[in-house]
Amino acid sequence: MPEIAQPSPETATAAPIFVFVHGMVSSSFYWTPVVRELALLGHRSLPVDLPGHGLDASFPLSYQSPQDVPGFTSGSSPLAAITVQDNVAHVIDVVQQARRHGPVVLVGHSLGGVTIGLVGNAIPEAIHRIVYLSAFCPSTAEAPSAMALSQTPEAKKDVPTPNPDHSLFLGMDGVPPGIIRFNLRSADKEALEDFRMTNMPEVTLEQMLPVLNLGMQPEDGAQTSVADGRVEAETWGRIPRSFIRLTRDNVISPALTSKMIDDADRLTPDNPFDVHSLDAGHVSVIYQARELAAILDQLA
């Protein structure tokens, strides 16, 4: 277990610092509206770029205009070599540094839930509170990974069926092993509408496009999705924890959210999730940054 960085005497009673971990094909830029709203409430926060994301992301020429979609689909990527352990080590380093300046509230969105859970397994003493924003929280042998959770009956309950003929997702055929790719710059209106209905159902296409272009990137590594991300009762289970449900989420369905919360609460019944809700979609929650910041303000 990593050595736990200790806060200095003058910061031991400081206000918490929010550390944000993004989801798949996203980056620290996604959190900008939330960071702004938290700052207006007097809070410090630090959005993390996982390895290969943000300014370290790969945007090949084949993805630029005019696009070479077959070339982009089949091209290699350094993200294929990045493991969940790489993500966890990176976030542990950030948390350790941030903790020197005050207690850390660790927040993960979507696939970022796997990373923050494993960080909680490793350094529970360094985390003041762990917050899942509609994020994966594997805790059982039957569904030990995000991929396994996404294949449960609960994951498919009351969510729209993707359009296989018009999709921003470039599929698995022709994509190198270990890579997931989306053509977020596609002009296919049916594919964009399919993505909107799944990820951002309560906003317009015009509102969705800035999120695709500023807060997301077209590819990610696949290893975190299939890695064993189970949380541990003895370590992670000691951390105060919260789950923010998104009631219009078609990626992590309300039924799957309930399953993950119930499974984790059975693992550590003496330390259950503190549950909050927002009427928002999986990605479009960013358009409710003020409401989200108000919930986080309560958890600080």
LOTORBA-738828 format. One line per field, with one value per atom (N, C-alpha, C): residue number from 1; atom name; z, x, y. Coordinates in steps of 0.1 Angstrom, whole numbers, plus 5000, padded with zeros to 4 digits. Each point is the difference from the previous one (the first is absolute). Example, Ala and Ser with C-alpha at 12.3 -4.5 7.8 and 13.67 -1.06 7.14 Angstrom:
<recs>
nr 1|1|1|2|2|2
atom N|CA|C|N|CA|C
z 5078|5000|5000|4993|5000|5008
x 5132|4991|5009|4996|5009|4992
y 4943|5012|5012|5011|5011|5011
</recs>
This chain:
<recs>
nr 1|1|1|2|2|2|3|3|3|4|4|4|5|5|5|6|6|6|7|7|7|8|8|8|9|9|9|10|10|10|11|11|11|12|12|12|13|13|13|14|14|14|15|15|15|16|16|16|17|17|17|18|18|18|19|19|19|20|20|20|21|21|21|22|22|22|23|23|23|24|24|24|25|25|25|26|26|26|27|27|27|28|28|28|29|29|29|30|30|30|31|31|31|32|32|32|33|33|33|34|34|34|35|35|35|36|36|36|37|37|37|38|38|38|39|39|39|40|40|40|41|41|41|42|42|42|43|43|43|44|44|44|45|45|45|46|46|46|47|47|47|48|48|48|49|49|49|50|50|50|51|51|51|52|52|52|53|53|53|54|54|54|55|55|55|56|56|56|57|57|57|58|58|58|59|59|59|60|60|60|61|61|61|62|62|62|63|63|63|64|64|64|65|65|65|66|66|66|67|67|67|68|68|68|69|69|69|70|70|70|71|71|71|72|72|72|73|73|73|74|74|74|75|75|75|76|76|76|77|77|77|78|78|78|79|79|79|80|80|80|81|81|81|82|82|82|83|83|83|84|84|84|85|85|85|86|86|86|87|87|87|88|88|88|89|89|89|90|90|90|91|91|91|92|92|92|93|93|93|94|94|94|95|95|95|96|96|96|97|97|97|98|98|98|99|99|99|100|100|100|101|101|101|102|102|102|103|103|103|104|104|104|105|105|105|106|106|106|107|107|107|108|108|108|109|109|109|110|110|110|111|111|111|112|112|112|113|113|113|114|114|114|115|115|115|116|116|116|117|117|117|118|118|118|119|119|119|120|120|120|121|121|121|122|122|122|123|123|123|124|124|124|125|125|125|126|126|126|127|127|127|128|128|128|129|129|129|130|130|130|131|131|131|132|132|132|133|133|133|134|134|134|135|135|135|136|136|136|137|137|137|138|138|138|139|139|139|140|140|140|141|141|141|142|142|142|143|143|143|144|144|144|145|145|145|146|146|146|147|147|147|148|148|148|149|149|149|150|150|150|151|151|151|152|152|152|153|153|153|154|154|154|155|155|155|156|156|156|157|157|157|158|158|158|159|159|159|160|160|160|161|161|161|162|162|162|163|163|163|164|164|164|165|165|165|166|166|166|167|167|167|168|168|168|169|169|169|170|170|170|171|171|171|172|172|172|173|173|173|174|174|174|175|175|175|176|176|176|177|177|177|178|178|178|179|179|179|180|180|180|181|181|181|182|182|182|183|183|183|184|184|184|185|185|185|186|186|186|187|187|187|188|188|188|189|189|189|190|190|190|191|191|191|192|192|192|193|193|193|194|194|194|195|195|195|196|196|196|197|197|197|198|198|198|199|199|199|200|200|200|201|201|201|202|202|202|203|203|203|204|204|204|205|205|205|206|206|206|207|207|207|208|208|208|209|209|209|210|210|210|211|211|211|212|212|212|213|213|213|214|214|214|215|215|215|216|216|216|217|217|217|218|218|218|219|219|219|220|220|220|221|221|221|222|222|222|223|223|223|224|224|224|225|225|225|226|226|226|227|227|227|228|228|228|229|229|229|230|230|230|231|231|231|232|232|232|233|233|233|234|234|234|235|235|235|236|236|236|237|237|237|238|238|238|239|239|239|240|240|240|241|241|241|242|242|242|243|243|243|244|244|244|245|245|245|246|246|246|247|247|247|248|248|248|249|249|249|250|250|250|251|251|251|252|252|252|253|253|253|254|254|254|255|255|255|256|256|256|257|257|257|258|258|258|259|259|259|260|260|260|261|261|261|262|262|262|263|263|263|264|264|264|265|265|265|266|266|266|267|267|267|268|268|268|269|269|269|270|270|270|271|271|271|272|272|272|273|273|273|274|274|274|275|275|275|276|276|276|277|277|277|278|278|278|279|279|279|280|280|280|281|281|281|282|282|282|283|283|283|284|284|284|285|285|285|286|286|286|287|287|287|288|288|288|289|289|289|290|290|290|291|291|291|292|292|292|293|293|293|294|294|294|295|295|295|296|296|296|297|297|297|298|298|298|299|299|299|300|300|300
atom N|CA|C|N|CA|C|N|CA|C|N|CA|C|N|CA|C|N|CA|C|N|CA|C|N|CA|C|N|CA|C|N|CA|C|N|CA|C|N|CA|C|N|CA|C|N|CA|C|N|CA|C|N|CA|C|N|CA|C|N|CA|C|N|CA|C|N|CA|C|N|CA|C|N|CA|C|N|CA|C|N|CA|C|N|CA|C|N|CA|C|N|CA|C|N|CA|C|N|CA|C|N|CA|C|N|CA|C|N|CA|C|N|CA|C|N|CA|C|N|CA|C|N|CA|C|N|CA|C|N|CA|C|N|CA|C|N|CA|C|N|CA|C|N|CA|C|N|CA|C|N|CA|C|N|CA|C|N|CA|C|N|CA|C|N|CA|C|N|CA|C|N|CA|C|N|CA|C|N|CA|C|N|CA|C|N|CA|C|N|CA|C|N|CA|C|N|CA|C|N|CA|C|N|CA|C|N|CA|C|N|CA|C|N|CA|C|N|CA|C|N|CA|C|N|CA|C|N|CA|C|N|CA|C|N|CA|C|N|CA|C|N|CA|C|N|CA|C|N|CA|C|N|CA|C|N|CA|C|N|CA|C|N|CA|C|N|CA|C|N|CA|C|N|CA|C|N|CA|C|N|CA|C|N|CA|C|N|CA|C|N|CA|C|N|CA|C|N|CA|C|N|CA|C|N|CA|C|N|CA|C|N|CA|C|N|CA|C|N|CA|C|N|CA|C|N|CA|C|N|CA|C|N|CA|C|N|CA|C|N|CA|C|N|CA|C|N|CA|C|N|CA|C|N|CA|C|N|CA|C|N|CA|C|N|CA|C|N|CA|C|N|CA|C|N|CA|C|N|CA|C|N|CA|C|N|CA|C|N|CA|C|N|CA|C|N|CA|C|N|CA|C|N|CA|C|N|CA|C|N|CA|C|N|CA|C|N|CA|C|N|CA|C|N|CA|C|N|CA|C|N|CA|C|N|CA|C|N|CA|C|N|CA|C|N|CA|C|N|CA|C|N|CA|C|N|CA|C|N|CA|C|N|CA|C|N|CA|C|N|CA|C|N|CA|C|N|CA|C|N|CA|C|N|CA|C|N|CA|C|N|CA|C|N|CA|C|N|CA|C|N|CA|C|N|CA|C|N|CA|C|N|CA|C|N|CA|C|N|CA|C|N|CA|C|N|CA|C|N|CA|C|N|CA|C|N|CA|C|N|CA|C|N|CA|C|N|CA|C|N|CA|C|N|CA|C|N|CA|C|N|CA|C|N|CA|C|N|CA|C|N|CA|C|N|CA|C|N|CA|C|N|CA|C|N|CA|C|N|CA|C|N|CA|C|N|CA|C|N|CA|C|N|CA|C|N|CA|C|N|CA|C|N|CA|C|N|CA|C|N|CA|C|N|CA|C|N|CA|C|N|CA|C|N|CA|C|N|CA|C|N|CA|C|N|CA|C|N|CA|C|N|CA|C|N|CA|C|N|CA|C|N|CA|C|N|CA|C|N|CA|C|N|CA|C|N|CA|C|N|CA|C|N|CA|C|N|CA|C|N|CA|C|N|CA|C|N|CA|C|N|CA|C|N|CA|C|N|CA|C|N|CA|C|N|CA|C|N|CA|C|N|CA|C|N|CA|C|N|CA|C|N|CA|C|N|CA|C|N|CA|C|N|CA|C|N|CA|C|N|CA|C|N|CA|C|N|CA|C|N|CA|C|N|CA|C|N|CA|C|N|CA|C|N|CA|C|N|CA|C|N|CA|C|N|CA|C|N|CA|C|N|CA|C|N|CA|C|N|CA|C|N|CA|C|N|CA|C|N|CA|C|N|CA|C|N|CA|C|N|CA|C|N|CA|C|N|CA|C|N|CA|C|N|CA|C|N|CA|C|N|CA|C|N|CA|C|N|CA|C|N|CA|C|N|CA|C|N|CA|C|N|CA|C|N|CA|C|N|CA|C|N|CA|C|N|CA|C|N|CA|C|N|CA|C|N|CA|C|N|CA|C|N|CA|C|N|CA|C|N|CA|C|N|CA|C|N|CA|C|N|CA|C|N|CA|C|N|CA|C|N|CA|C|N|CA|C|N|CA|C|N|CA|C|N|CA|C|N|CA|C|N|CA|C|N|CA|C|N|CA|C|N|CA|C|N|CA|C|N|CA|C|N|CA|C|N|CA|C|N|CA|C|N|CA|C|N|CA|C|N|CA|C|N|CA|C|N|CA|C|N|CA|C|N|CA|C|N|CA|C|N|CA|C|N|CA|C|N|CA|C|N|CA|C|N|CA|C|N|CA|C|N|CA|C|N|CA|C|N|CA|C|N|CA|C|N|CA|C|N|CA|C|N|CA|C|N|CA|C
z 5000|5000|5000|4992|4999|5013|5003|5012|4999|5011|5000|5004|4990|5003|5011|5009|5012|4997|5003|4999|5010|4997|5009|5011|5012|5011|4996|4992|4997|4990|4993|4990|5005|5012|5005|5002|5002|5002|4988|4989|4989|4993|4992|4993|4990|4997|4990|4986|4993|4986|4992|4990|4991|4989|4999|4989|4991|4987|4991|4990|4997|4991|4989|4988|4989|4995|4991|4995|4987|4993|4987|4990|4991|4989|5005|5012|5005|5005|5007|5005|5011|5005|5011|4996|4987|4995|5002|5001|5003|5012|5010|5014|5001|4990|5001|5005|4996|5006|5015|5004|5014|5008|4995|5007|5002|4990|5001|5011|5000|5010|5014|5002|5013|5005|4990|5004|5005|4994|5004|5014|5004|5013|5010|4995|5009|5001|4991|5001|4990|5004|4991|4993|4988|4993|4990|4996|4991|4991|4987|4991|4994|5000|4996|4986|4992|4987|5002|4998|5000|4989|5001|4990|4986|4991|4986|4997|5010|4998|5001|4997|5001|4989|5005|4990|4996|5007|4996|4991|4995|4992|4986|4993|4986|4990|4992|4989|4987|4994|4987|4989|4989|4989|4993|5001|4994|5006|5012|5007|4996|4995|4996|4987|4996|4988|4988|4988|4998|5006|5006|5008|4991|5005|4995|5011|4999|5011|5001|4988|5001|5006|4996|5006|5014|5005|5014|5008|4994|5007|5002|4990|5001|5005|5002|5005|5014|5003|5013|5009|5013|5011|5012|5006|5013|5011|4999|5011|5001|4990|5001|5011|5003|5010|5014|5002|5013|5008|5012|5008|5011|5007|5011|5011|5002|5010|4997|4987|4997|5004|4998|5004|5015|5007|5015|5005|4995|5005|4998|4989|4997|5010|5002|5009|5015|5004|5013|5002|4990|5001|5002|4992|5001|5014|5005|5013|5011|4999|5010|5000|4989|4999|5005|4996|5004|5015|5006|5014|5009|4995|5008|5003|4992|5001|5006|5003|5006|4997|5006|4998|4985|4995|4986|4998|4992|4996|4986|4998|4987|4992|4989|4992|4986|4997|4987|4992|4987|4992|4990|4998|4991|5002|4990|5001|5011|5003|5010|5014|5001|5013|5003|4989|5002|5006|4994|5005|5014|5004|5013|5010|4997|5009|5003|4990|5002|5008|4998|5008|5014|5003|5013|5007|4992|5005|5005|4993|5002|5011|5001|5009|5007|5007|5006|5010|5007|5010|4994|4987|4994|4994|5001|4993|5011|5000|5009|4997|4987|4995|4985|4996|4986|4994|4989|4994|4986|4997|4987|4993|4989|4992|4989|5002|4990|4995|5009|4996|5004|4993|5002|5014|5007|5013|5001|4994|5001|5015|5005|5013|5002|4989|5002|4990|5004|4991|4987|5001|4988|4990|5004|4991|5005|4997|5006|4992|4989|4991|4995|4994|4994|4988|4992|4989|5005|5011|5005|5005|5007|5005|4988|4989|4989|4992|5004|4993|5009|5012|5008|4995|5004|4996|5004|5012|5005|4991|4993|4992|4987|4996|4988|5002|5013|5003|4997|4992|4998|4994|4991|4993|4985|4992|4985|4994|4990|4992|4990|5001|4990|4986|4991|4986|4993|4996|4995|4987|4992|4987|5000|5011|5001|5014|5002|5013|5000|5010|5001|5004|5007|5004|4988|4998|4988|5001|5011|5001|5004|4999|5004|4987|4989|4988|4994|4998|4993|5010|5013|5010|5007|5001|5007|5013|5005|5013|5011|5010|5011|4998|4989|4997|4998|5005|4997|4993|4989|4993|4996|5000|4996|4989|4990|4991|5005|5009|5006|4991|4989|4990|4988|5001|4989|4998|4987|4996|4998|5003|4999|5010|4996|5010|5008|4993|5007|5010|4997|5010|5012|4997|5011|5008|4994|5008|5009|4994|5008|5012|4998|5012|5010|4995|5009|5008|4994|5008|5010|4998|5010|5011|4996|5009|5006|4992|5003|4996|5005|4995|5002|5010|5004|4993|4992|4994|4985|4993|4985|4994|4987|4992|5001|5000|5000|5014|5010|5013|5002|4993|5001|4993|4989|4992|5007|5008|5008|5010|5006|5009|4992|4989|4992|4996|4996|4995|5011|5011|5011|5011|5004|5011|4998|4987|4997|4989|4999|4990|4993|4988|4992|5003|5009|5003|5014|5004|5014|5000|5010|5002|5005|4997|5004|5013|5005|5011|5013|5003|5012|5000|4989|4999|5004|4997|5003|5012|5006|5012|5012|5009|5012|5009|5002|5007|5013|5006|5012|5012|5007|5012|5012|5010|5011|5013|5008|5012|5010|5001|5011|4997|4988|4997|4994|4988|4994|5009|5006|5008|5012|5004|5012|4996|4987|4996|4999|5006|4998|4985|4996|4985|4996|4988|4995|4986|4996|4986|4995|4989|4993|4988|5002|4989|4990|4987|4989|4995|5002|4998|4985|4991|4986|4993|5007|4995|4992|4987|4992|4997|5007|4999|5012|5012|5013|5004|4997|5002|5015|5003|5014|5007|4992|5006|5003|4992|5002|5012|5001|5011|5013|5001|5012|5003|4990|5003|5006|4994|5005|5014|5003|5014|5009|4997|5009|5002|4989|5001|5010|4998|5008|5015|5002|5014|5007|4992|5006|5004|4992|5003|5013|5003|5012|5005|5007|5004|5011|5007|5010|4994|4988|4993|4986|5000|4987|4992|4987|4992|5005|4999|5002|4986|4997|4986|4997|4989|4995|4986|4994|4987|4992|4987|4991|4988|4995|4989|4987|4997|4989|4993|4988|4992|5004|4994|5005|4997|4988|4997|5002|4997|5001|5014|5010|5014|5001|4991|5000|4998|4994|4999|5012|5011|5013|5010|4995|5009|5013|5000|5012|5010|4995|5009|5005|4991|5004|5011|4998|5009|5014|5000|5012|5008|4993|5007|5006|4991|5005|5012|5000|5011|5013|4999|5012|5005|4991|5003|5005|4998|5004|5014
x 5008|4992|5009|4996|5009|5000|5012|5001|4990|4993|4989|5007|4998|5004|4992|5006|4993|4999|4988|4998|5009|5005|5007|4991|5006|4992|4991|5005|4992|4989|5000|4989|4992|5002|4993|4985|4997|4986|4995|5007|4996|4987|4994|4988|5004|4991|5004|5003|5008|5003|4993|4993|4993|5010|5002|5008|4991|4999|4991|5006|4994|5005|4990|5004|4990|4997|4991|4996|5006|4995|5005|5000|5009|5002|4997|5005|4997|5014|4999|5012|4997|5010|4998|4992|5000|4992|4985|4996|4986|4995|5009|4996|5000|5003|5002|4988|4988|4988|4998|5003|4999|5010|5013|5011|4996|4994|4996|4990|4990|4989|5005|5009|5005|5009|5008|5008|4991|4988|4991|4994|5001|4995|5012|5012|5011|5009|4998|5007|5011|5011|5011|4997|5004|4998|5011|5002|5011|4995|4997|4996|5012|5000|5012|4998|5011|5001|5006|4993|5006|5011|5009|5011|4994|5005|4996|4987|4997|4988|5004|4990|5003|5010|5010|5010|5010|4999|5008|4992|4988|4992|5006|4996|5004|4989|5003|4990|5007|5000|5007|4994|5009|4995|4988|4999|4989|4987|5000|4988|4996|5010|4997|4992|4997|4992|5009|4998|4989|5004|4991|5003|5003|5009|5003|4995|4987|4994|5005|5002|5007|5014|5007|5014|5000|4990|4999|4996|4990|4995|5011|5008|5010|5014|5002|5013|5004|5013|5004|4999|5001|4999|5008|5007|5007|4990|4988|4990|4998|5003|4998|5009|5011|5009|4997|4991|4997|4991|5003|4992|4993|4991|4993|5010|5010|5010|5008|5002|5006|4991|4987|4990|5000|5000|4999|5013|5011|5013|5000|4995|5000|4991|4988|4991|5005|5006|5006|5010|5009|5010|4993|4990|4993|4993|4994|4993|5010|5012|5010|5005|5002|5005|4989|4988|4989|4997|5002|4997|5009|5012|5008|4994|4990|4994|4985|4996|4986|4994|4989|4993|4996|5000|4997|4986|4991|4988|5002|5000|5003|4988|4998|4988|5003|4992|5002|4987|5001|4988|5001|4989|5000|5011|5008|5011|5010|5001|5008|4998|4988|4996|5009|5005|5009|5013|5005|5013|4999|4990|4999|4998|4992|4998|5013|5009|5013|5009|4999|5008|4995|4987|4995|5005|5001|5006|5014|5008|5014|5003|4993|5004|4987|4993|4988|5002|5011|5003|5002|5003|5002|4988|4988|4988|4990|4996|4990|4986|4997|4987|5002|4993|5000|4986|4999|4988|4999|4989|4998|4989|5003|4991|4996|4988|4996|5012|5007|5013|4999|5008|5001|5006|4994|5005|4999|5009|4999|5004|4992|5002|4997|4997|4996|5008|5001|5007|4992|4987|4992|5002|5003|5002|5012|5012|5012|5005|4995|5005|4989|5004|4990|4993|5008|4994|4990|5003|4991|4987|5002|4988|4991|5006|4993|4992|5003|4993|4990|4997|4990|4986|4990|4986|4997|5004|4997|5006|5011|5006|4992|4992|4992|4986|4996|4986|4997|4989|4994|5010|5009|5009|4998|5002|4998|5010|4996|5009|5008|5014|5008|4997|5002|4998|5012|5000|5013|5004|4991|5003|5004|4998|5004|5005|5013|5006|5014|5002|5014|5010|4995|5009|5005|5013|5006|5001|4994|4999|5013|5001|5012|5007|4993|5006|5009|5013|5009|5007|4995|5007|5011|5012|5010|4996|5005|4997|5004|4991|5003|4996|4993|4996|4985|4993|4986|5000|4993|5000|4986|4999|4988|5004|4991|5002|4991|5005|4993|4998|5007|4999|4992|4993|4991|4989|4996|4989|4987|5001|4988|4990|4989|4990|4993|4998|4993|5010|5013|5009|5001|5000|5001|4988|4988|4988|5000|5005|5001|5009|5011|5009|4993|4993|4993|4990|4992|4990|5005|5012|5006|5007|5007|5009|4995|4992|4996|4985|4991|4986|4993|5004|4992|5005|5011|5005|4998|5002|4999|5013|5000|5012|5010|4995|5009|5007|4993|5007|5009|4998|5008|5014|5000|5012|5012|4998|5011|5006|4992|5005|5008|4996|5007|5014|5000|5012|5010|4995|5008|5003|4990|5001|5003|5001|5002|5011|5005|5010|4995|5006|4994|5004|5009|5004|5004|5000|5005|5005|5007|5005|4988|5000|4989|5003|5012|5004|4993|4997|4993|4986|4994|4986|4999|5010|5000|5008|5007|5008|4991|5006|4993|5001|4989|4999|4993|4999|4992|5006|4991|5004|5001|5008|5003|4994|4993|4994|5009|5012|5010|5006|5001|5006|4990|4997|4990|4987|4996|4988|5001|5011|5001|4998|5000|5000|4985|4996|4987|4997|4989|4997|4987|4999|4987|4999|4987|4997|4990|5003|4991|4994|4987|4992|4996|5000|4995|4988|4988|4988|4996|5007|4998|5012|5007|5012|4997|5004|4998|5013|5011|5012|5002|4999|4999|4986|4991|4986|4996|4989|4995|5000|4996|5000|5014|5010|5013|5006|4997|5004|4995|4987|4995|5007|5003|5007|5014|5007|5014|5000|4990|4999|4996|4991|4995|5011|5008|5011|5010|5004|5011|4995|4987|4995|5000|4998|5000|5015|5009|5014|5005|4995|5003|4988|4991|4987|5001|5011|5002|5004|5003|5005|4993|4987|4993|5002|4997|5000|4990|5004|4991|4996|4987|4996|4993|5003|4994|4996|4991|4995|5000|5003|4998|4992|4991|4992|5008|5010|5009|5004|5006|5005|5015|5005|5013|5011|5001|5010|4995|4987|4994|4998|5004|5000|5008|5010|5009|4992|4988|4992|4992|5002|4994|5012|5010|5012|4997|4991|4996|4994|4990|4993|5010|5009|5009|5010|5004|5009|4993|4987|4993|5000|4998|5001|5014|5010|5014|5003|4995|5002|4995|4988|4995|5009|5008|5008|5014|5004|5013|5003
y 4988|5012|5012|5011|5012|5007|5007|5008|5011|5003|5010|5014|5009|5014|5006|5006|5006|5016|5005|5014|5008|5011|5008|5006|5003|5005|5012|5009|5011|4997|4989|4996|4989|4994|4989|5003|5013|5004|5008|4999|5008|4994|5008|4995|4990|4990|4989|5005|4993|5002|4989|5004|4990|4996|4987|4995|4992|5004|4994|4991|4988|4990|4998|5002|5000|4985|4999|4987|4997|4990|4995|5012|5000|5010|5014|5003|5014|5005|5011|5007|5009|5007|5010|5011|5003|5012|4998|4987|4998|5006|5001|5005|5015|5007|5015|5007|4997|5007|4997|4988|4996|5007|5001|5006|5015|5006|5014|5002|4992|5002|4997|4990|4998|5011|5006|5012|5011|5002|5011|4997|4987|4996|5000|5003|5001|4987|4991|4987|4999|4993|4997|4986|4999|4987|4998|4988|4996|4989|5003|4989|4993|4987|4992|4996|5000|4993|4986|4990|4987|4998|4991|4999|4998|5008|5000|5008|5009|5008|5015|5009|5014|5004|5008|5004|4989|4989|4988|4991|5004|4991|5000|4989|4998|5004|5010|5004|4999|4988|4998|5008|5002|5008|4993|4987|4993|5004|5006|5004|5015|5007|5014|5001|5012|5002|5002|4994|4990|4986|4994|4988|4988|4992|4986|4991|4997|4992|4986|4993|4986|5001|5010|5002|5003|5008|5003|4988|4992|4988|4990|4998|4989|5004|5013|5005|4995|5000|4996|5012|4997|5010|4996|5010|4997|4996|5004|4997|4985|4992|4985|4994|5007|4994|5005|5009|5006|4991|4996|4991|5008|4993|5006|5003|4992|5003|5013|5003|5013|5012|4998|5010|5002|4989|5000|5006|4997|5005|5016|5004|5014|5008|4994|5007|5000|4988|5000|5011|5002|5011|5013|5003|5013|5001|4990|5000|5003|4993|5001|5015|5006|5014|5009|4998|5009|4999|4989|4998|5008|5004|5008|5014|5003|5014|4999|4988|4999|4986|4997|4987|4999|4988|4998|4993|5006|4994|4995|4987|4994|4997|5006|4999|4993|4990|4993|5000|5001|5000|4988|4992|4990|4989|4998|4990|5004|5013|5005|4994|4994|4993|4988|4993|4989|5005|5011|5005|5005|5008|5005|4989|4989|4989|4993|4998|4994|5009|5013|5009|4999|4999|4998|4987|4990|4987|5002|5009|5001|5010|5012|5010|5006|4991|5005|5012|5000|5010|5014|5000|5013|5006|4994|5005|5003|5013|5005|4994|5000|4995|4996|4989|4996|5001|5006|5003|4994|4993|4994|5008|5007|5007|4991|4992|4990|4993|4994|4993|4985|4992|4986|4997|4991|4996|4985|4992|4986|4995|4991|4995|4985|4993|4986|4991|4987|4991|4997|5002|4998|5011|5012|5011|5008|4995|5007|5011|5003|5011|5009|5011|5009|4993|4992|4993|4989|4993|4990|5007|5011|5008|5004|5004|5005|4989|4988|4989|4993|5006|4994|5004|4993|5004|5014|5004|5014|5011|4997|5010|5003|4990|5002|5003|5002|5003|5014|5002|5013|5010|4996|5009|4997|5011|4998|4991|4993|4991|5008|4999|5007|4997|5010|4998|4995|4987|4994|5006|5005|5006|5014|5007|5014|5002|4999|5001|5007|5008|5006|4990|4989|4989|4993|4998|4994|4985|4994|4986|4993|4987|4993|4994|4998|4995|5011|4997|5009|5010|4999|5009|4991|5005|4992|4995|4989|4995|5010|5001|5008|5015|5003|5014|5000|5011|5003|5014|5001|5012|5005|5014|5006|5011|5002|5011|5012|5007|5011|5012|5000|5011|4996|4989|4995|5011|5001|5009|4992|4987|4991|5004|5007|5005|4989|4989|4988|4994|5000|4995|5009|5013|5010|5000|4998|4999|4987|4989|4988|5002|5007|5003|5009|5010|5009|4993|4992|4993|4991|4994|4991|5008|5010|5007|5014|5006|5014|5003|4992|5000|5013|5008|5012|5012|5000|5011|5000|5011|5000|4996|4997|4997|5011|5013|5011|5001|4996|5000|4988|4989|4988|5002|5007|5001|5007|5010|5006|4989|4992|4990|4990|4996|4990|5006|5013|5006|5005|5003|5006|4991|4991|4992|4985|4996|4986|4998|4988|4997|4987|4997|4990|4986|4997|4987|4998|4987|4997|4986|4996|4987|4991|4987|4992|4992|5001|4991|5003|5013|5003|4994|4999|4995|4986|4992|4986|4995|5010|4997|4996|4992|4997|5013|5006|5013|4999|4988|4998|5008|5007|5007|4990|5004|4991|5006|4991|5004|5006|4994|5003|5014|5005|5012|5010|4999|5009|5001|4989|4999|5009|5005|5009|5015|5003|5014|5004|5012|5005|5002|4996|5000|5005|5005|5006|4995|4999|4997|5010|5007|5009|4993|4997|4994|5010|4996|5008|4993|5006|4993|4999|5007|4998|4994|4992|4994|4988|4999|4989|4992|5004|4993|4991|5006|4992|5002|4990|5002|5001|5006|5000|4987|4989|4987|4995|5003|4996|5007|5013|5008|4994|4996|4994|4987|4992|4988|5002|5010|5003|5005|5009|5005|4989|4992|4989|4990|4996|4991|5005|5013|5005|5002|5003|5001|4987|4989|4987|4996|5005|4998|5007|5012|5007|5006|4993|5005|5010|5001|5011|5013|5000|5013|5001|5002|5000|5012|5000|5012|5010|5013|5011|5004|4999|5001|5013|5006|5013|4998|5008|4999|5013|4999|5011|4996|5008|4996|5004|4991|5003|4987|5002|4989|4997|4990|4995|5010|5006|5010|5014|5002|5014|5005|4992|5005|5013|5001|5012|5013|4999|5012|5003|4992|5003|5001|5007|5002|5007|5009|5008|4990|4992|4991|4989|4995|4990|5006|5012|5007|5002|5002|5002|4987|4989|4987|4997|5003|4998|5009|5012|5009|4994|4993|4994|4988|4994|4989|5003|5013|5004|4999
</recs>
